[in-house]
């Protein structure tokens, strides 16, 4: 995927986006910090069965993500940079790679189309609420299309109020997806929607 520049926040500086490949692991590791983004997750919640995820919290989950980043297949996500610092992450890949969907009651496939899924967003606390999330979503969709995807799907959570903690909205919110060009295709519940962007 070619480097892409975007300024989601006028006056906030240019952002660039890159697939999370082996040469960028240290940047991702620094962004996630000691907590692995959130409580030792290392963005493995959707990729592992619950027992495996719980058992691997911390070091094991970190190793799993590192293996994905260093593999020769497609990158497991996109990094957003402000200058040389990685300030945001968006996990994206073929839906079939995320085993948690197999047991989800609210996020069952809505048709037989092969889709890529956006399952997680993480933005450095000093760069939140200024457009990084929707810029990342656009870059993630562009990357998926470059890898042959025709449909990219997201699963935003609908905030109950303006004080909703950021960690509860790790799959994104409707407004960010809308700004990135996604459209609502199903309101699975009042709090969880399915959105799509097509090539």
Buried (B, 14 or more C-beta within 10 A) or exposed (E): BEEBEBEBBEEEEEBBBBBBBEEBBEBBBEBBEEEBBBEBBBBBBBBBEEEBBEEBBBEBBBEBBBEBBEEEEBBBBBBBBBEEEBBBBBBBBBBEBBBBBEEBEEBEEEEEEEBBBBBBBBBBEEBBEBBBBBBBBBBBBBBBBEBEBEBBBBBBBBBEEEEEEBEEBBBBBBEBBBBBBBEBEBEBEEEBBBBBBBE
